[in-house]
Amino acid sequence: MAAEDMKTYDVIIVGGGPAGLSAALYASRSKLSTLVLEKAKPGGQAGTTEWLENYPGFPGGVKGPELMEHFAAQAREFGAEIIKDDVASVDFSGEKKLVCTAGGGQYSASAVILCPGAEPRTLGLPGERELRGKGVSYCATCDGDFFTDLDIVVIGNGDAAVEEAMYLTRFAESVTMIVVHDEGILDATAVIRDRAFKNPKMKWVWNSVVDEIRGDGIVESVIIRNLKTNERTELETNGVFVFVGTVPNTQFLSGAVEMDKRGYIIANEQMETSVDGVYCAGDARVKYLRQVITAAADGAIAAVAAEKYIHEEEGFREMVLAPASPVMVCFWSPTSQESLDFMPAVERIAEARAGSLNLVKIDIYKNQRIAGRYEISAAPSILFFNKGQVCERVQWPTTEEELTLVADRVISGK
């Protein structure tokens, strides 16, 4: 990337769904310059969902596109910039994180929040795309109550598919599962399988696949093909739920952050990925529940964590790495009696060498990431920096005399 073509921000957010827009709101409201890169219209899957009944604060429900427009407008209100472009590649190896787009954009930031989302795995059946949101669904939690007292079909037979089908029996009159295997065989585990077989609302069509979804504006029927006889039959139904997995939109991240074997990004409760300063929020993250509300929560957490990271890094750079004089960094903890007892000695050494040696105190609990970077596992621990590099390390237990000798050696450059 040419430096003169690079646009720099505090935070770059990849993806403009509920997670990305929530992160943009929190980041921009914290006075961080914030860029959202979204390949389509902001809103993600929620922006294409006709009706949401389970998002808090909207009794009776809310239109997905309308809700996402509010998300985007609120983020923009606080200064977030939203650009329509598809991220093609990233480079997180340097201090500044680099992002390139398919449209030729080149951007850098102190922190990046990955919110690329995930998409339901589709089957490509005739009628599937045309009737999506009009009887074709990929989310039982989102759409189950729309099918109260109606008959529906479920495609899939793994754990998730069978569990979602049983959830749908709370609403539907009947739930018919189309299964590719012989009668009685499911890919679901035995406990889930047995529970499903005992559910009086569950019905089964074995050795079969769905070839087509039919309907005039809404789902009316499916065409089922028996795999053994090749016979095609039409089954009337009010809805089709497809549960054959989801696909995270993380192809552009290969090798950049740690992911599981399915391509979902691994992140902790602070949304931190395997790379310092890179966070993940929303459906592309390894998580238990993928809903608008959990994506929004992820985004808020990621933005707050990113803000803390940026300020910590700026402070550490200014106080420890940038000074021309040596710096004595004392990693301490208020819960460590040794830290409390030894701190006066550390302060005396620094005061006696004012002008030649700077003192910085770092609470290892509040700054776990920086402590971890320098392999600090116990307090008190003292590191000496000279021109941004660690030149001496003093581990507890030590004495004031020993620390004094080290401090003088660092100042003298010997």
Secondary structure in CASP SS format (residue, H / E / C, confidence):
PFRMAT SS
TARGET T0000
AUTHOR 0000-0000-0000
METHOD secondary structure of the structure
MODEL  1
M C 1.00
A C 1.00
A H 1.00
E H 1.00
D H 1.00
M C 1.00
K E 1.00
T E 1.00
Y E 1.00
D E 1.00
V E 1.00
I E 1.00
I E 1.00
V E 1.00
G C 1.00
G C 1.00
G C 1.00
P H 1.00
A H 1.00
G H 1.00
L H 1.00
S H 1.00
A H 1.00
A H 1.00
L H 1.00
Y H 1.00
A H 1.00
S H 1.00
R H 1.00
S C 1.00
K C 1.00
L C 1.00
S C 1.00
T E 1.00
L E 1.00
V E 1.00
L E 1.00
E E 1.00
K C 1.00
A C 1.00
K C 1.00
P C 1.00
G C 1.00
G H 1.00
Q H 1.00
A H 1.00
G H 1.00
T H 1.00
T C 1.00
E C 1.00
W C 1.00
L E 1.00
E C 1.00
N C 1.00
Y C 1.00
P C 1.00
G C 1.00
F C 1.00
P C 1.00
G C 1.00
G C 1.00
V E 1.00
K C 1.00
G H 1.00
P H 1.00
E H 1.00
L H 1.00
M H 1.00
E H 1.00
H H 1.00
F H 1.00
A H 1.00
A H 1.00
Q H 1.00
A H 1.00
R H 1.00
E H 1.00
F C 1.00
G C 1.00
A C 1.00
E E 1.00
I E 1.00
I E 1.00
K E 1.00
D C 1.00
D C 1.00
V E 1.00
A E 1.00
S E 1.00
V E 1.00
D E 1.00
F C 1.00
S C 1.00
G C 1.00
E C 1.00
K C 1.00
K E 1.00
L E 1.00
V E 1.00
C E 1.00
T E 1.00
A C 1.00
G C 1.00
G C 1.00
G C 1.00
Q E 1.00
Y E 1.00
S E 1.00
A E 1.00
S E 1.00
A E 1.00
V E 1.00
I E 1.00
L E 1.00
C C 1.00
P C 1.00
G C 1.00
A E 1.00
E E 1.00
P E 1.00
R C 1.00
T C 1.00
L C 1.00
G C 1.00
L C 1.00
P C 1.00
G C 1.00
E C 1.00
R C 1.00
E C 1.00
L C 1.00
R E 1.00
G C 1.00
K C 1.00
G C 1.00
V E 1.00
S E 1.00
Y C 1.00
C C 1.00
A H 1.00
T H 1.00
C H 1.00
D H 1.00
G H 1.00
D H 1.00
F H 1.00
F H 1.00
T C 1.00
D C 1.00
L C 1.00
D E 1.00
I E 1.00
V E 1.00
V E 1.00
I E 1.00
G C 1.00
N C 1.00
G C 1.00
D H 1.00
A H 1.00
A H 1.00
V H 1.00
E H 1.00
E H 1.00
A H 1.00
M H 1.00
Y H 1.00
L H 1.00
T C 1.00
R C 1.00
F C 1.00
A C 1.00
E C 1.00
S E 1.00
V E 1.00
T E 1.00
M E 1.00
I E 1.00
V C 1.00
V C 1.00
H C 1.00
D C 1.00
E C 1.00
G C 1.00
I C 1.00
L C 1.00
D C 1.00
A C 1.00
T C 1.00
A H 1.00
V H 1.00
I H 1.00
R H 1.00
D H 1.00
R H 1.00
A H 1.00
F H 1.00
K C 1.00
N C 1.00
P C 1.00
K C 1.00
M E 1.00
K E 1.00
W E 1.00
V E 1.00
W C 1.00
N C 1.00
S E 1.00
V E 1.00
V E 1.00
D E 1.00
E E 1.00
I E 1.00
R E 1.00
G C 1.00
D C 1.00
G C 1.00
I C 1.00
V C 1.00
E C 1.00
S E 1.00
V E 1.00
I E 1.00
I E 1.00
R E 1.00
N E 1.00
L C 1.00
K C 1.00
T C 1.00
N C 1.00
E C 1.00
R E 1.00
T E 1.00
E E 1.00
L E 1.00
E E 1.00
T C 1.00
N C 1.00
G E 1.00
V E 1.00
F E 1.00
V E 1.00
F C 1.00
V C 1.00
G C 1.00
T E 1.00
V E 1.00
P E 1.00
N C 1.00
T C 1.00
Q H 1.00
F H 1.00
L H 1.00
S C 1.00
G C 1.00
A C 1.00
V C 1.00
E C 1.00
M E 1.00
D C 1.00
K C 1.00
R C 1.00
G C 1.00
Y C 1.00
I E 1.00
I C 1.00
A C 1.00
N C 1.00
E C 1.00
Q C 1.00
M C 1.00
E E 1.00
T C 1.00
S C 1.00
V C 1.00
D C 1.00
G C 1.00
V E 1.00
Y E 1.00
C E 1.00
A C 1.00
G C 1.00
D C 1.00
A C 1.00
R E 1.00
V C 1.00
K C 1.00
Y C 1.00
L C 1.00
R C 1.00
Q C 1.00
V H 1.00
I H 1.00
T H 1.00
A H 1.00
A H 1.00
A H 1.00
D H 1.00
G H 1.00
A H 1.00
I H 1.00
A H 1.00
A H 1.00
V H 1.00
A H 1.00
A H 1.00
E H 1.00
K H 1.00
Y H 1.00
I H 1.00
H H 1.00
E H 1.00
E H 1.00
E H 1.00
G H 1.00
F H 1.00
R H 1.00
E H 1.00
M H 1.00
V H 1.00
L H 1.00
A C 1.00
P C 1.00
A C 1.00
S C 1.00
P C 1.00
V E 1.00
M E 1.00
V E 1.00
C E 1.00
F E 1.00
W E 1.00
S C 1.00
P C 1.00
T C 1.00
S C 1.00
Q H 1.00
E H 1.00
S H 1.00
L H 1.00
D H 1.00
F H 1.00
M H 1.00
P H 1.00
A H 1.00
V H 1.00
E H 1.00
R H 1.00
I H 1.00
A H 1.00
E H 1.00
A H 1.00
R C 1.00
A C 1.00
G C 1.00
S C 1.00
L C 1.00
N E 1.00
L E 1.00
V E 1.00
K E 1.00
I E 1.00
D E 1.00
I C 1.00
Y C 1.00
K C 1.00
N C 1.00
Q H 1.00
R H 1.00
I H 1.00
A H 1.00
G H 1.00
R H 1.00
Y C 1.00
E C 1.00
I C 1.00
S C 1.00
A C 1.00
A C 1.00
P C 1.00
S E 1.00
I E 1.00
L E 1.00
F E 1.00
F E 1.00
N E 1.00
K C 1.00
G C 1.00
Q E 1.00
V E 1.00
C E 1.00
E E 1.00
R E 1.00
V E 1.00
Q E 1.00
W C 1.00
P C 1.00
T C 1.00
T C 1.00
E H 1.00
E H 1.00
E H 1.00
L H 1.00
T H 1.00
L H 1.00
V H 1.00
A H 1.00
D H 1.00
R H 1.00
V H 1.00
I H 1.00
S H 1.00
G C 1.00
K C 1.00
END
